[in-house]
Amino acid sequence: MPLYVAEHRHPSDRCPAADPKMAPFLLQILSNESARKAGLAIHGDAVERGKHHLYVIIEGPSESAVRQYLAPFGQAGSLDLVEASTCEDVVRRGAC
């Protein structure tokens, strides 16, 4: 499956972490179990400290499938998605 890096940003006044209904829902989306049920695999996520900026490394059958799965993040701000490769794959190919 292709690998993607998703990037989500939102303004501080719309931070979903502060919303008692939205925060648990978004955490559920980032759970390995939920992703697996959707045919995806989450390799990791990270939030830039104090910046309202989330990165998700995720595998999926297509960009549209990943974008649809992560769509709730887009409701709180932006959602950008780029196809990516692991460093191991880049070295194996001999090129980025």
C-alpha positions as CSV (number, residue, x, y, z in Angstrom):
1,M,0.0,0.0,0.0
2,P,1.2,3.5,-0.7
3,L,2.5,5.6,2.2
4,Y,1.3,9.1,2.9
5,V,2.1,11.9,5.3
6,A,-0.9,13.9,6.3
7,E,-0.5,17.4,7.7
8,H,-3.3,19.1,9.7
9,R,-3.3,22.6,11.0
10,H,-6.0,24.6,12.9
11,P,-6.2,28.0,14.6
12,S,-5.7,28.0,18.3
13,D,-9.3,29.2,18.9
14,R,-10.6,26.1,17.1
15,C,-8.3,23.5,18.7
16,P,-10.2,20.2,18.8
17,A,-8.2,19.0,21.8
18,A,-10.2,21.5,23.9
19,D,-13.5,20.2,22.6
20,P,-14.8,17.4,25.0
21,K,-16.8,15.8,22.2
22,M,-14.4,16.2,19.3
23,A,-11.2,15.3,21.1
24,P,-12.1,11.6,21.8
25,F,-13.5,11.2,18.3
26,L,-10.3,12.4,16.7
27,L,-8.2,10.1,19.0
28,Q,-10.4,7.2,17.9
29,I,-9.6,8.0,14.2
30,L,-5.9,7.9,15.1
31,S,-6.2,4.5,16.8
32,N,-4.6,1.5,15.1
33,E,-7.8,-0.5,15.5
34,S,-10.0,2.0,13.7
35,A,-7.5,2.5,10.9
36,R,-7.2,-1.3,10.5
37,K,-11.0,-1.7,10.2
38,A,-10.9,1.0,7.4
39,G,-8.1,-0.9,5.6
40,L,-5.4,1.6,6.6
41,A,-2.3,1.4,8.8
42,I,-1.1,4.3,11.0
43,H,2.6,4.3,11.5
44,G,2.7,7.3,13.8
45,D,1.4,10.8,14.7
46,A,3.0,13.8,16.2
47,V,1.8,17.3,17.2
48,E,4.2,20.2,17.0
49,R,4.3,21.4,20.6
50,G,2.2,24.5,21.1
51,K,1.7,24.9,17.4
52,H,-1.7,23.3,16.6
53,H,0.0,21.3,13.8
54,L,-0.5,17.5,13.5
55,Y,1.5,15.0,11.3
56,V,0.2,11.5,10.6
57,I,2.2,8.8,8.7
58,I,-0.4,6.4,7.2
59,E,-0.7,3.7,4.7
60,G,-3.7,3.2,2.5
61,P,-4.9,1.8,-0.8
62,S,-5.3,5.2,-2.3
63,E,-5.0,8.9,-1.6
64,S,-8.8,9.3,-1.7
65,A,-9.3,6.5,0.9
66,V,-6.8,8.2,3.3
67,R,-8.3,11.6,2.7
68,Q,-11.8,10.3,3.4
69,Y,-10.7,8.6,6.6
70,L,-8.9,11.8,7.9
71,A,-11.6,14.2,6.7
72,P,-12.8,15.0,10.2
73,F,-9.5,16.8,10.8
74,G,-10.3,19.0,7.8
75,Q,-13.4,20.2,9.6
76,A,-11.3,21.9,12.2
77,G,-8.7,23.3,9.8
78,S,-6.6,22.3,6.9
79,L,-5.7,18.8,5.8
80,D,-2.9,18.3,3.3
81,L,-1.7,14.9,2.1
82,V,1.4,13.9,0.2
83,E,2.5,10.5,-1.0
84,A,5.8,9.5,0.6
85,S,8.4,6.7,1.0
86,T,10.3,5.3,3.9
87,C,14.0,6.0,3.9
88,E,14.6,2.2,3.5
89,D,12.6,2.2,0.3
90,V,14.5,5.3,-1.0
91,V,17.8,3.6,-0.4
92,R,16.6,0.4,-1.9
93,R,15.6,2.3,-5.1
94,G,18.7,4.4,-5.0
95,A,16.8,7.6,-5.4
96,C,14.3,9.8,-3.7
